[in-house]
Amino acid sequence: MLDPKPILILGIGNILLRDEGVGVHAVNRIKESDLPPHVELMDGGTMGLNLLYHIEGRKKVIVIDTVLTDDPPGTIYRFTDESLHYNRPALRTAHGIDFTDVIKTAELLGTKPEEIVFIGIRPESIDEGLDLTPTIEKRVPVLIKMVMREIAARADEIH
């Protein structure tokens, strides 16, 4: 990728399966924000390992996705790539694409970003449908605030 921006906000998910598309919905809403010039947004959909090309050369990647856990729908999680290794059994994405595979492959290739933060939310429904459930819809602003905090956390050192 030619001259990637230092920070990538990556929304992952399938928008045809209700809450499963929350990462993509969140990225689309963040597009309406006034983002610093060193931040890029991307709808990663269900690209899987094809995301490798898009994360290489970044200082920080912030991933927004669903996670399947036993906690109540709408529960939000924040993991770093290091903590994903330890929490992996508890983190299953609803669309079957395991972002830890992308991270491991990037490590092997020597292209892993300096920092990866995963912000996940427990879906209420992954049935067919284009709209988020009301439970998850109410939590999207919280996800976006968390993403904005992640951007601000390294603003001084990334440009």
Summary of the structure (lengths in Angstrom):
residues: 159
radius of gyration: 14.5
end to end distance: 17.5
largest distance: 42.4
contacts: 521
relative contact order: 0.25
helix: 39%
strand: 23%
